[in-house]
Amino acid sequence: MCFGRIDMSSASQNYHLIWQDIEIEVTYKPLEFDMIAWLEIKSVVPKAAPLPITETGYLSHYHQPGHIEAQGGDVIAFVTAWLDKEASTPQWQKYSEAIRQYDLF
């Protein structure tokens, strides 16, 4: 449940961030189709680099309007926290270690 004033603008908000040497482009639409919020996340440099939330480097995520706003409204902080949380999983740790080791097999 969300409280307080929520910006329900349908205008897209575009952001860029660097997470673990990966440039990520984020598009957020607080109100898509007049009923749902939309978050698009894609790695752009290197192109299609896997992320802990998507193996393909691309994620289209729909969620309840006001979810990000209820957590402070900072889209970059929200995405970064999500990436950091998922990066702590054993699966991502194994993948990350294999990349550092230049595993060719």
ZAKE-440086 format. One record per residue (C-alpha): residue number from 1; z, y, x. Coordinates in steps of 0.02 Angstrom, whole numbers. Each point is the difference from the previous one (the first is absolute). Last residue first. Example, Ala and Ser with C-alpha at 12.3 -4.5 7.8 and 13.67 -1.06 7.14 Angstrom:
2
 pos     pz     py     px
   2    357    -53    684
   1     33   -172    -69
//
This chain:
105
 pos     pz     py     px
 105  -1038  -1209   1740
 104    -32    164     88
 103    179     65     -8
 102     -3    171     80
 101    188    -10     27
 100     29    165    -88
  99   -107    -58   -146
  98     96   -164    -12
  97    166     95      0
  96    -58    111   -143
  95    -56   -150   -102
  94    165    -90     25
  93     99    158    -43
  92   -109     26   -153
  91     37   -174    -65
  90    185      9     45
  89     22    157   -107
  88     55    162     84
  87   -173     77    -17
  86     20     -8   -189
  85    145    123      5
  84    -86    114    125
  83   -160      5   -103
  82     95     41   -160
  81    104    134     89
  80   -160     77     70
  79    -83     -1   -172
  78    149     86    -83
  77     24    125    142
  76   -186     45     -9
  75      8     19   -190
  74    152    115      3
  73     51     15   -182
  72    186    -24     29
  71     22   -178    -61
  70    -19     46   -184
  69   -166     83     46
  68    -64   -164     72
  67     37    -95   -160
  66    -50    142   -117
  65   -146    -90    -80
  64     24   -189      0
  63   -106    -88    129
  62   -179    -36     51
  61    -39    -51    180
  60   -171     -5     81
  59     24    -71    174
  58   -119     -4    148
  57     29    -55    181
  56    -61   -174    -43
  55    163    -93     32
  54     95    118   -114
  53    182     55    -11
  52     43    -39    182
  51   -160     89     53
  50   -160    -77     63
  49   -123    117     85
  48   -146     38   -116
  47    -70    134    117
  46    103     27    155
  45     20    138    -43
  44    -27      9   -190
  43    139   -106    -73
  42      1     14   -188
  41    130     39   -132
  40    -41     47   -180
  39    144     44   -117
  38    -26     16   -187
  37    119     55   -138
  36    -22    -60   -179
  35    -28     68   -175
  34   -123    145    -15
  33   -138   -104     85
  32     84     39    166
  31    157    107      9
  30     87     30    166
  29   -163    -28     97
  28     36    -40    180
  27   -127    -23    139
  26     59    -62    169
  25   -100    -11    160
  24     77    -97    143
  23    -24     21    186
  22     72   -150     89
  21    101     27    160
  20    158    -75    -77
  19    -17    111   -154
  18   -103    159     13
  17    -14     98   -161
  16   -133     82   -105
  15     20     69   -176
  14   -103     37   -155
  13     70     51   -170
  12   -111    -34   -149
  11     18    114   -151
  10     62    -82   -160
   9    153    109     -3
   8    153    -86    -70
   7    120     92    112
   6    166    -75    -52
   5    146    105    -56
   4    165    -90      6
   3     43   -181    -32
   2    -93   -161     32
   1     46   -172    -67
//
